[in-house]
Amino acid sequence: MNLIAAVDKNWAIGLNNKLLVRIPEDQKFFRNTTTGKVVVMGRKTLESFPQGQPLKNRTNIVLTRDKNYQKKDVVIVHSMEQLLEELKQYNSEDIYIIGGESIYRQMVDMCDIAHITKIDFEYMADSWFPNLDEKDEWEITADSEEQTYFDLEYYFLKYERKK
C-alpha cells in the first residue's frame, strides 16, 4: 500500500481541516498518481473536498466511527478490521492512503511506499503526518530537483520501507 501527502518542514499537513497550501504541480501529481486507484481517507478528509464530494475516477473508501454516515459513490467502513477486509479485494499497489492524520498514523506501518511532497516552509498547523525521517525502517529512494511555486521551494520525494 501507498501513502501520499504534502508536508511542511515539520511534517505538518493541515490546519482547520484544510491543506496548508495548494501547489498546482503537487495537485497534478496527486491526481495523476491516484486516478483509477483506491483512495482511503477519514470522514473529515472527504468533507474537506469541494462540496464534500468523493474524488472522481477513483474508488473512495472512508473510515468513520459514525455508524449513520452515508455518502453516494463512497464505500463506508466503521473499523480498522472492516477496512482491512474491504482492502483485500484490491491490488495492494493500487491503494493510496490520503489522510488525515489519524488515518495516516493507523496505516503507516502497513504501507511500503510513501509519496511525499516536502515543502521547505513552516506553517501553523493542527495535524501532522508521521515523520518518516525519524523512522529507521523508511528511506528516500527518489527525489526531484528543487521545485518552486512563487517563493515556495518543495521536492517530490519517494520513501520506501527497507526490505
Salt bridges, closest charged atoms under 4 A:
GLU47 OE1 - ARG43 NH1 2.87
ASP73 OD2 - LYS72 NZ 3.54
GLU85 OE1 - LYS88 NZ 3.00
ASP94 OD1 - LYS37 NZ 3.66
GLU101 OE2 - ARG105 NE 3.11
ASP112 OD1 - ARG161 NE 3.74
ASP120 OD1 - LYS9 NZ 3.73
ASP133 OD2 - LYS118 NZ 3.23
